Amino acid sequence: FDHGPGQEFYRDIIQRLWSVDGLRVVFAYDDQRDLGFIFGAVVNGCYRGLQVSYDAAFSHLGIGNCLQLHLIEALCDEGVVSYDLGTEMPYKERWAETIFETGIIAIMP
């Protein structure tokens, strides 16, 4: 996320989302350090999660879950009607009401 091709991708997407007021970010921190973050995009009333991360030394505090909950509450207050969690992963199942199976088709010139 913070180096290599991922860094370029996320830097570009964050700048684009910021420019159209689509970026949503929540940080967890204490007085001395950043503990975690979650961010994604709102487009046409739908939120698409992009990244969530937290300091593993504080995993016992459930920071990832707290970030998700805080973000969901803020999105509801904003009137966002759906939250796309992205690629299916076991930890996401507790947050999802429905799982959609998708596929990718790549067309190359």
Backbone torsions as a table, in degrees:
resi	resn	phi	psi	omega
1	PHE	NA	-40.6	-174.9
2	ASP	-104.4	12.5	174.9
3	HIS	-158.4	162.7	179.1
4	GLY	71.1	-158.4	-177.2
5	PRO	-59.6	-33.9	178.5
6	GLY	-61.2	-38.0	179.8
7	GLN	-61.9	-45.3	179.4
8	GLU	-63.9	-45.5	-179.7
9	PHE	-58.8	-52.1	-176.9
10	TYR	-69.2	-35.5	176.3
11	ARG	-60.3	-45.9	-179.5
12	ASP	-65.5	-45.1	-177.1
13	ILE	-68.6	-36.7	177.5
14	ILE	-63.2	-43.9	179.2
15	GLN	-62.9	-43.2	179.8
16	ARG	-64.7	-45.2	179.9
17	LEU	-64.5	-40.2	178.3
18	TRP	-59.5	-41.8	-175.3
19	SER	-67.2	-21.9	179.8
20	VAL	-113.3	17.5	179.3
21	ASP	58.0	34.9	179.7
22	GLY	-102.4	-10.7	-176.2
23	LEU	-78.7	133.8	173.8
24	ARG	-127.2	128.3	-176.1
25	VAL	-138.3	138.7	171.9
26	VAL	-128.9	133.2	177.3
27	PHE	-112.9	146.8	169.2
28	ALA	-113.9	131.2	-179.0
29	TYR	-155.9	159.9	169.4
30	ASP	-116.1	-169.5	-175.8
31	ASP	-66.2	-18.4	-172.7
32	GLN	-113.9	-18.7	-173.1
33	ARG	-159.0	160.4	169.8
34	ASP	-78.2	136.5	-179.8
35	LEU	-107.8	-27.7	-179.7
36	GLY	-179.6	172.8	177.6
37	PHE	-155.9	160.9	171.6
38	ILE	-143.2	140.0	176.1
39	PHE	-152.7	159.6	178.9
40	GLY	-173.1	-161.6	-172.4
41	ALA	-127.9	143.0	170.8
42	VAL	-108.9	123.8	177.2
43	VAL	-138.0	123.9	177.8
44	ASN	51.3	44.2	175.9
45	GLY	77.8	8.3	179.6
46	CYS	-121.3	133.9	176.9
47	TYR	-98.5	134.7	174.1
48	ARG	-118.4	113.9	177.7
49	GLY	-67.7	140.5	179.6
50	LEU	-115.5	-46.3	-179.5
51	GLN	-151.7	144.0	167.8
52	VAL	-137.8	136.3	-178.8
53	SER	-153.9	150.9	177.6
54	TYR	-151.5	160.8	179.1
55	ASP	-70.2	117.1	-176.5
56	ALA	-59.2	-24.6	178.8
57	ALA	-64.0	-17.6	-179.1
58	PHE	-114.5	19.4	-177.1
59	SER	-61.9	-27.8	179.1
60	HIS	-63.5	-15.5	178.7
61	LEU	-86.7	-7.3	-179.0
62	GLY	67.4	37.3	-175.5
63	ILE	-60.5	-41.1	178.5
64	GLY	-58.7	-43.8	178.1
65	ASN	-66.6	-40.1	178.2
66	CYS	-63.6	-40.9	177.4
67	LEU	-62.2	-46.3	178.6
68	GLN	-58.5	-48.2	-177.7
69	LEU	-62.3	-46.3	-179.9
70	HIS	-61.3	-42.7	179.6
71	LEU	-64.2	-45.0	179.3
72	ILE	-59.5	-43.6	177.8
73	GLU	-61.2	-43.6	179.7
74	ALA	-65.7	-40.4	178.9
75	LEU	-65.6	-39.4	176.5
76	CYS	-62.2	-43.7	178.0
77	ASP	-60.9	-30.7	-179.2
78	GLU	-80.9	-14.6	-179.3
79	GLY	93.0	12.3	176.8
80	VAL	-68.3	134.5	-171.8
81	VAL	-100.3	-16.1	178.1
82	SER	-149.1	157.9	-177.8
83	TYR	-132.3	111.7	177.2
84	ASP	-90.1	113.0	-178.6
85	LEU	-78.8	-8.1	179.4
86	GLY	85.1	-153.1	-175.8
87	THR	-55.3	136.2	-179.0
88	GLU	-63.5	129.6	175.9
89	MET	-144.7	149.3	-175.5
90	PRO	-53.9	-41.5	-177.3
91	TYR	-65.8	-22.6	-178.5
92	LYS	-78.3	-20.3	-175.8
93	GLU	-58.9	-35.2	-179.0
94	ARG	-69.8	-18.0	-179.9
95	TRP	-96.2	-13.1	-171.5
96	ALA	-98.4	143.8	171.9
97	GLU	-94.0	-32.6	-177.0
98	THR	-138.5	143.0	175.0
99	ILE	-112.3	125.4	177.7
100	PHE	-104.9	130.8	174.8
101	GLU	-89.5	129.7	-179.7
102	THR	-126.3	165.1	176.5
103	GLY	-136.5	164.2	179.7
104	ILE	-120.4	132.8	173.1
105	ILE	-119.1	121.5	179.0
106	ALA	-106.2	127.4	177.4
107	ILE	-112.4	118.5	-176.1
108	MET	-105.6	142.9	178.5
109	PRO	-70.0	NA	NA
